[in-house]
Amino acid sequence: MFLEGMSKSEWLPLAVRSGVCCLLLAVLGLTAPVRADTVTEASPAAAVADTEPGATAEASAADSTAAEQAPAADADATIAEAPAAVPVDQDLEALKKSLLNLKRDLVILEEDLLFPASSQVAVFLSVDVGEFFDLDAVTLKLNGREVQHHLYTDKQIDALYRGAVQKLYVGNVKQGRNRVTAFFTGRGPAGRDYKRATTVEFEKTFEPTFIELAVTDSEARYQPEFSATVSE
C-alpha cells in the first residue's frame, strides 16, 4: 500500500534491494541447519577429545594412588614381620640367663674342685653399725698366717651398711683344730682411730665350715662389738 503514489523509477530500486535482502535471508536460513548439523556431527569428536584428558587424569591419579599404596604395602609388610623379632629377643634373654646360670655353676664347681668339702673353710662379713664404728679395713689370719687383707671403698661400706654380706675368704684347712683371727681397723667413738680383733677356734670335719664375722653397735656400752660364729 505504501507504493501507491510512487513512480516506477522510485519503487523499482527499493524492490530490488528488498529482493536482495530476502534472498540473503533465505541463503542464511538454508546454511544455518547445515552449520548446526556440522556442529552436531562434530560434537561427539569434541566430547571424545574432552573425555580423553579426563581419562588421562584418572589414569594418572590411579597411578599415583598405586604408587602411594606401594610404600604403604611395604610398611604393612614390615609391621607384619616385626612380631617375628619378639621371639628372638626372648631367646636372647633366655640365653643370657642360661649363661649366667652356667657361670654360677662353673664357679661352684671350681670351688668344689679347688676347695673340697673335707678341707673347705669360708669366712663371711656382715656389718650393723653407724654410730660407734666406721670400718676401713679387715685383716684375716688363719692359724697365725695372714690369708686376706681388704681395704674398703665408700661404695662397699655403703653396701655393707645396707645389709650386704661379703664373702671375705675361701680356702683349705687341715682336718682337726684350727683358729681364725680377724683384725678390724677404722674410726671409733668420737672419730678416734680404732683397732680391735676377734678370734674363733673350730674343729674341721669332712663337711665345709662357714665362719660369720659380725660388727655391731652396742647401745649399752657405747662402742662397737666384734663377734665370730662357726657353722657347718
Residue frames relative to the residue before (quaternion, step in Angstrom):
aa qw qx qy qz dx dy dz
M 1.0000 0.0000 0.0000 0.0000 0.00 0.00 0.00
F 0.6675 0.5081 -0.3336 0.4301 3.59 0.99 -0.68
L 0.5649 0.5960 -0.3941 0.4127 3.67 1.30 -0.06
E 0.5103 0.6452 -0.4334 0.3680 3.57 1.21 -0.31
G 0.7830 0.3015 -0.2486 0.4840 3.53 -0.99 0.81
M 0.6350 0.5016 -0.3443 0.4760 3.63 1.29 -0.03
S 0.4560 -0.6764 0.5088 0.2750 3.54 -1.05 0.74
K 0.6816 -0.4997 0.3544 0.4001 3.51 -1.28 0.39
S 0.6613 0.5189 -0.3095 0.4446 3.54 0.97 -0.81
E 0.6715 0.4941 -0.3023 0.4622 3.57 1.19 -0.40
W 0.7765 0.3695 -0.2261 0.4575 3.55 0.81 -0.94
L 0.5457 0.6382 -0.4110 0.3549 3.62 1.19 -0.38
P 0.6650 0.4764 -0.3321 0.4697 3.64 0.81 -0.78
L 0.6313 0.5389 -0.3315 0.4486 3.52 1.08 -0.74
A 0.6452 0.5205 -0.3095 0.4659 3.53 1.02 -0.85
V 0.6355 0.5301 -0.3314 0.4531 3.56 0.99 -0.85
R 0.6714 0.4914 -0.3081 0.4613 3.56 0.89 -0.93
S 0.6359 0.5255 -0.3306 0.4585 3.58 1.05 -0.76
G 0.6470 0.5182 -0.3162 0.4614 3.57 1.02 -0.81
V 0.6368 0.5225 -0.3287 0.4620 3.57 0.98 -0.80
C 0.6488 0.5147 -0.3196 0.4604 3.57 0.97 -0.84
C 0.6526 0.5085 -0.3205 0.4612 3.58 0.96 -0.84
L 0.6364 0.5310 -0.3225 0.4573 3.55 1.02 -0.86
L 0.6506 0.5141 -0.3129 0.4631 3.58 0.99 -0.83
L 0.6467 0.5148 -0.3158 0.4659 3.51 1.03 -0.85
A 0.6438 0.5196 -0.3204 0.4614 3.56 1.02 -0.79
V 0.6461 0.5178 -0.3193 0.4609 3.53 0.98 -0.84
L 0.6537 0.5065 -0.3052 0.4721 3.56 0.98 -0.88
G 0.6408 0.5279 -0.3162 0.4590 3.55 1.01 -0.78
L 0.6706 0.4888 -0.3059 0.4666 3.58 1.08 -0.74
T 0.7076 0.4707 -0.2738 0.4503 3.59 0.97 -0.79
A 0.5646 0.6287 -0.3880 0.3680 3.62 1.11 -0.54
P 0.6682 0.4753 -0.3360 0.4633 3.67 0.86 -0.76
V 0.6125 0.5581 -0.3584 0.4301 3.54 1.10 -0.78
R 0.6620 0.4975 -0.3021 0.4723 3.53 0.96 -0.91
A 0.6294 0.5329 -0.3335 0.4568 3.56 1.01 -0.78
D 0.6541 0.5054 -0.3085 0.4707 3.55 1.01 -0.91
T 0.6423 0.5319 -0.3248 0.4461 3.52 1.01 -0.85
V 0.6621 0.4973 -0.2988 0.4743 3.51 0.97 -0.89
T 0.6396 0.5319 -0.3236 0.4509 3.54 1.04 -0.82
E 0.6789 0.4766 -0.2956 0.4738 3.57 0.97 -0.86
A 0.6856 0.4894 -0.2916 0.4532 3.55 1.03 -0.71
S 0.5567 0.6572 -0.3843 0.3324 3.58 1.13 -0.53
P 0.6230 0.5189 -0.3862 0.4398 3.67 0.95 -0.62
A 0.6362 0.5247 -0.3368 0.4544 3.58 0.98 -0.77
A 0.6505 0.5072 -0.3139 0.4701 3.52 1.03 -0.88
A 0.6325 0.5283 -0.3351 0.4567 3.53 1.07 -0.78
V 0.6374 0.5144 -0.3267 0.4715 3.53 1.05 -0.84
A 0.6479 0.5207 -0.3132 0.4595 3.53 1.01 -0.90
D 0.6648 0.5010 -0.3063 0.4618 3.55 1.06 -0.81
T 0.6848 0.4889 -0.3002 0.4494 3.56 1.01 -0.77
E 0.5759 0.6151 -0.3904 0.3709 3.59 1.08 -0.55
P 0.6573 0.4772 -0.3405 0.4736 3.69 0.85 -0.72
G 0.6303 0.5325 -0.3361 0.4540 3.54 1.04 -0.76
A 0.6538 0.5015 -0.3172 0.4696 3.53 0.98 -0.87
T 0.6272 0.5296 -0.3328 0.4640 3.54 1.05 -0.79
A 0.6478 0.5170 -0.3171 0.4610 3.57 0.99 -0.85
E 0.6501 0.5071 -0.3206 0.4663 3.56 1.04 -0.85
A 0.6377 0.5222 -0.3269 0.4623 3.54 1.03 -0.81
S 0.6469 0.5103 -0.3187 0.4686 3.57 0.99 -0.84
A 0.6428 0.5198 -0.3199 0.4629 3.55 1.00 -0.86
A 0.6428 0.5168 -0.3240 0.4634 3.56 1.03 -0.82
D 0.6464 0.5169 -0.3226 0.4593 3.57 0.99 -0.83
S 0.6672 0.4943 -0.3103 0.4628 3.57 0.93 -0.91
T 0.6273 0.5277 -0.3380 0.4624 3.58 1.06 -0.75
A 0.6492 0.5067 -0.3127 0.4733 3.55 0.99 -0.82
A 0.6460 0.5150 -0.3225 0.4620 3.56 1.03 -0.80
E 0.6599 0.4931 -0.3107 0.4741 3.56 1.05 -0.74
Q 0.6697 0.5060 -0.3034 0.4510 3.56 1.05 -0.76
A 0.5680 0.6168 -0.3848 0.3859 3.59 1.15 -0.56
P 0.6841 0.4396 -0.3130 0.4907 3.67 0.79 -0.85
A 0.6151 0.5452 -0.3567 0.4440 3.56 1.07 -0.73
A 0.6368 0.5178 -0.3252 0.4696 3.55 1.05 -0.80
D 0.6360 0.5175 -0.3265 0.4702 3.57 1.03 -0.80
A 0.6467 0.5177 -0.3191 0.4604 3.58 0.99 -0.86
D 0.6396 0.5157 -0.3254 0.4680 3.57 1.02 -0.84
A 0.6384 0.5213 -0.3287 0.4612 3.57 1.03 -0.80
T 0.6454 0.5149 -0.3207 0.4642 3.59 1.02 -0.82
I 0.6486 0.5068 -0.3150 0.4726 3.56 0.99 -0.87
A 0.6485 0.5186 -0.3218 0.4549 3.54 1.02 -0.79
E 0.6890 0.4669 -0.2835 0.4764 3.56 1.08 -0.67
A 0.5218 0.6797 -0.4060 0.3177 3.63 1.16 -0.49
P 0.6498 0.5220 -0.3564 0.4221 3.66 0.81 -0.79
A 0.5727 0.6043 -0.3898 0.3936 3.58 1.14 -0.48
A 0.6263 0.5504 -0.3398 0.4352 3.61 1.19 -0.51
V 0.5477 0.6385 -0.3961 0.3681 3.60 1.17 -0.48
P 0.6700 0.4751 -0.3258 0.4682 3.63 0.80 -0.83
V 0.6047 0.5529 -0.3618 0.4446 3.61 1.07 -0.65
D 0.6529 0.5013 -0.3104 0.4755 3.59 0.95 -0.86
Q 0.6484 0.5103 -0.3175 0.4674 3.55 0.99 -0.83
D 0.6348 0.5204 -0.3300 0.4661 3.57 1.03 -0.75
L 0.6400 0.5227 -0.3273 0.4583 3.58 1.02 -0.78
E 0.6509 0.5038 -0.3168 0.4712 3.58 0.97 -0.84
A 0.6495 0.5052 -0.3175 0.4713 3.57 0.98 -0.82
L 0.6395 0.5216 -0.3227 0.4635 3.57 1.05 -0.77
K 0.6356 0.5229 -0.3288 0.4632 3.60 1.01 -0.80
K 0.6559 0.5007 -0.3153 0.4687 3.58 0.95 -0.86
S 0.6404 0.5230 -0.3256 0.4586 3.55 1.01 -0.80
L 0.6476 0.5157 -0.3165 0.4633 3.59 1.01 -0.81
L 0.6447 0.5149 -0.3208 0.4652 3.59 1.00 -0.81
N 0.6551 0.4993 -0.3103 0.4746 3.55 0.98 -0.86
L 0.6426 0.5202 -0.3198 0.4629 3.55 1.04 -0.80
K 0.6395 0.5191 -0.3248 0.4649 3.59 1.01 -0.82
R 0.6414 0.5159 -0.3234 0.4667 3.57 0.97 -0.84
D 0.6644 0.4982 -0.3091 0.4635 3.58 0.92 -0.88
L 0.6392 0.5233 -0.3282 0.4581 3.59 1.06 -0.75
V 0.6313 0.5211 -0.3307 0.4697 3.60 1.05 -0.78
I 0.6557 0.5012 -0.3097 0.4722 3.56 0.95 -0.88
L 0.6558 0.5071 -0.3104 0.4651 3.57 0.97 -0.86
E 0.6373 0.5242 -0.3255 0.4616 3.58 1.02 -0.80
E 0.6532 0.4988 -0.3151 0.4747 3.58 0.97 -0.83
D 0.6452 0.5169 -0.3278 0.4573 3.58 1.02 -0.77
L 0.6800 0.4807 -0.2946 0.4688 3.58 1.06 -0.76
L 0.7186 0.4349 -0.2508 0.4812 3.56 0.97 -0.93
F 0.7899 0.1667 -0.0649 0.5866 3.56 1.06 -0.80
P 0.1776 -0.8109 0.5503 0.0897 3.60 0.15 1.23
A 0.6449 -0.5511 0.3656 0.3830 3.56 -1.16 0.60
S 0.6417 0.5597 -0.3315 0.4062 3.58 1.04 -0.70
S 0.7919 0.2435 -0.1369 0.5430 3.60 1.22 -0.44
Q 0.5105 0.6898 -0.4012 0.3203 3.61 1.25 -0.09
V 0.0200 0.7475 -0.6639 0.0091 3.52 -1.17 0.82
A 0.0762 -0.7937 0.6035 0.0027 3.58 -0.88 0.98
V 0.1684 -0.7866 0.5915 0.0547 3.55 -0.94 1.00
F 0.0962 -0.7935 0.6009 0.0073 3.58 -0.86 1.06
L 0.2035 -0.7807 0.5828 0.0973 3.55 -1.19 0.61
S 0.0087 -0.7649 0.6441 -0.0084 3.54 -1.04 0.92
V 0.1765 -0.7900 0.5847 0.0537 3.57 -1.09 0.79
D 0.0484 0.7706 -0.6335 0.0510 3.56 -0.93 0.96
V 0.3917 0.6944 -0.4897 0.3530 3.55 0.54 1.27
G 0.0998 0.8042 -0.5841 0.0466 3.54 -1.30 -0.10
E 0.7403 0.3896 -0.2135 0.5047 3.56 1.18 -0.57
F 0.8266 0.2633 -0.0959 0.4880 3.58 0.87 -0.97
F 0.8076 0.1503 -0.0973 0.5619 3.63 1.17 -0.06
D 0.1045 -0.7509 0.6503 0.0490 3.53 -1.10 0.92
L 0.3229 -0.7916 0.4935 0.1598 3.57 -0.41 1.27
D 0.1448 -0.7816 0.6028 0.0697 3.55 -1.06 0.90
A 0.8101 -0.0980 0.1229 0.5648 3.60 0.83 -0.96
V 0.1685 -0.7487 0.6327 0.1036 3.52 -1.34 0.46
T 0.0999 -0.7631 0.6370 0.0439 3.57 -1.04 0.91
L 0.1422 -0.8117 0.5658 0.0286 3.53 -0.79 1.10
K 0.0767 -0.7845 0.6151 0.0209 3.55 -0.96 0.97
L 0.1485 -0.7741 0.6132 0.0528 3.55 -1.01 0.95
N 0.8256 -0.1019 -0.0007 0.5550 3.56 -0.50 1.29
G 0.7415 -0.4332 0.2094 0.4677 3.56 0.98 0.95
R 0.6639 0.4711 -0.3056 0.4939 3.63 1.24 -0.05
E 0.4212 -0.7105 0.4999 0.2605 3.57 -0.80 1.00
V 0.0862 -0.8231 0.5612 0.0037 3.57 -0.71 1.10
Q 0.8092 0.0731 -0.0306 0.5822 3.61 1.21 -0.31
H 0.0497 0.7466 -0.6631 0.0219 3.54 -1.16 0.79
H 0.0080 -0.8237 0.5643 -0.0551 3.55 -0.58 1.17
L 0.1601 -0.7643 0.6214 0.0649 3.54 -0.87 1.09
Y 0.3118 -0.8145 0.4708 0.1332 3.59 -0.55 1.20
T 0.3494 -0.6914 0.5948 0.2149 3.51 -1.24 0.67
D 0.6780 -0.4813 0.3542 0.4280 3.57 -1.28 0.21
K 0.6455 0.5193 -0.3304 0.4523 3.61 1.00 -0.77
Q 0.6613 0.4953 -0.3151 0.4670 3.58 0.97 -0.80
I 0.6300 0.5198 -0.3325 0.4716 3.59 1.01 -0.77
D 0.6484 0.5153 -0.3174 0.4619 3.57 0.95 -0.88
A 0.6461 0.5135 -0.3209 0.4646 3.60 0.99 -0.80
L 0.6538 0.5010 -0.3188 0.4689 3.59 0.97 -0.80
Y 0.6616 0.5052 -0.3073 0.4611 3.57 0.99 -0.82
R 0.6673 0.4894 -0.2950 0.4777 3.58 1.19 -0.49
G 0.6912 -0.5061 0.2741 0.4370 3.60 1.25 0.06
A 0.4425 0.6921 -0.4684 0.3253 3.61 1.22 0.11
V 0.2552 -0.7375 0.6069 0.1504 3.55 -1.26 0.57
Q 0.2443 -0.7959 0.5437 0.1060 3.57 -0.73 1.09
K 0.3118 -0.6902 0.6142 0.2216 3.56 -1.06 0.83
L 0.2059 -0.8425 0.4908 0.0834 3.54 -0.07 1.33
Y 0.8142 -0.0727 0.0962 0.5679 3.60 0.93 -0.79
V 0.0209 -0.7447 0.6666 0.0268 3.54 -1.26 0.68
G 0.1974 0.7934 -0.5506 0.1685 3.58 -0.73 1.02
N 0.5125 -0.6219 0.5005 0.3163 3.52 -1.37 -0.19
V 0.0584 -0.7697 0.6351 0.0285 3.55 -1.11 0.73
K 0.5640 -0.5978 0.4518 0.3469 3.54 -1.26 0.40
Q 0.5942 -0.5422 0.4504 0.3874 3.51 -1.29 0.37
G 0.6825 0.4731 -0.3591 0.4259 3.53 -1.08 0.77
R 0.7891 -0.3281 0.2427 0.4590 3.55 -1.24 -0.57
N 0.0336 0.7875 -0.6126 0.0588 3.57 -0.97 0.99
R 0.1901 -0.7802 0.5887 0.0924 3.56 -1.28 0.43
V 0.1174 -0.7695 0.6266 0.0379 3.53 -1.04 0.93
T 0.0485 -0.7858 0.6166 0.0005 3.56 -0.95 0.98
A 0.1179 -0.7920 0.5981 0.0335 3.57 -0.89 1.00
F 0.1687 -0.7711 0.6096 0.0734 3.56 -0.94 0.99
F 0.1523 -0.7975 0.5822 0.0429 3.57 -0.78 1.11
T 0.0744 -0.7944 0.6028 0.0069 3.57 -0.85 1.03
G 0.2925 0.7474 -0.5580 0.2109 3.57 -0.95 0.88
R 0.5707 -0.5435 0.4681 0.3997 3.54 -1.22 -0.66
G 0.2594 -0.8016 0.5276 0.1083 3.50 -0.71 1.13
P 0.8072 -0.2139 0.1763 0.5211 3.59 -1.15 -0.56
A 0.8267 0.1661 -0.1726 0.5092 3.56 -1.08 0.83
G 0.6061 -0.6186 0.3399 0.3667 3.59 1.18 0.49
R 0.4421 0.6990 -0.4576 0.3264 3.61 1.21 0.32
D 0.5932 -0.5514 0.4422 0.3853 3.57 -1.23 0.50
Y 0.0642 -0.8149 0.5745 -0.0416 3.50 -0.87 1.00
K 0.0668 0.7840 -0.6134 0.0688 3.57 -0.92 0.98
R 0.0679 0.7866 -0.6065 0.0937 3.52 -0.76 1.12
A 0.2051 -0.7703 0.5941 0.1077 3.55 -1.29 0.42
T 0.0807 -0.7622 0.6388 0.0668 3.54 -1.26 0.50
T 0.1486 -0.7987 0.5820 0.0344 3.56 -1.03 0.90
V 0.0177 -0.7784 0.6275 -0.0018 3.54 -1.08 0.79
E 0.1931 -0.7599 0.6111 0.1091 3.55 -1.09 0.82
F 0.0158 -0.8028 0.5954 -0.0290 3.55 -1.06 0.75
E 0.3970 -0.6857 0.5634 0.2343 3.52 -1.30 0.51
K 0.2804 -0.7826 0.5340 0.1543 3.57 -0.56 1.19
T 0.1353 -0.7742 0.6172 0.0379 3.52 -0.91 1.09
F 0.7008 -0.4414 0.3361 0.4484 3.56 -1.25 -0.37
E 0.6027 0.5220 -0.3564 0.4870 3.59 1.30 0.01
P 0.5705 -0.5820 0.4349 0.3829 3.63 -1.13 0.53
T 0.2813 -0.7622 0.5668 0.1365 3.56 -1.12 0.77
F 0.1231 -0.7861 0.6048 0.0342 3.56 -0.95 0.98
I 0.0897 -0.7847 0.6132 0.0128 3.55 -0.92 1.02
E 0.1435 -0.7861 0.5978 0.0649 3.56 -0.83 1.04
L 0.1792 -0.7473 0.6347 0.0814 3.53 -0.84 1.11
A 0.0421 -0.8121 0.5816 -0.0215 3.57 -0.82 1.01
V 0.1392 -0.7541 0.6386 0.0642 3.55 -1.08 0.87
T 0.0515 0.8091 -0.5787 0.0883 3.57 -0.63 1.12
D 0.4611 -0.6388 0.5359 0.3036 3.55 -1.32 0.33
S 0.2311 -0.7532 0.6003 0.1378 3.56 -0.99 0.85
E 0.3158 -0.7701 0.5270 0.1715 3.57 -0.43 1.22
A 0.6583 0.5224 -0.3162 0.4402 3.57 1.05 -0.72
R 0.7758 0.3367 -0.1752 0.5040 3.60 0.94 -0.84
Y 0.3372 -0.7742 0.4734 0.2506 3.60 1.30 -0.15
Q 0.6709 0.4056 -0.3256 0.5286 3.54 0.94 0.93
P 0.5819 -0.5958 0.4061 0.3761 3.62 -1.16 0.35
E 0.2198 -0.7473 0.6116 0.1383 3.54 -1.27 0.47
F 0.1719 -0.7774 0.6019 0.0619 3.57 -1.07 0.84
S 0.0236 0.8119 -0.5791 0.0701 3.56 -0.79 1.04
A 0.1629 -0.7612 0.6202 0.0968 3.55 -1.32 0.42
T 0.0869 -0.8009 0.5925 -0.0023 3.55 -0.82 1.08
V 0.2189 -0.7802 0.5768 0.1033 3.60 -0.89 0.98
S 0.0736 0.7736 -0.6263 0.0624 3.55 -1.03 0.89
E 0.2266 -0.7646 0.5891 0.1304 3.54 -1.27 0.53
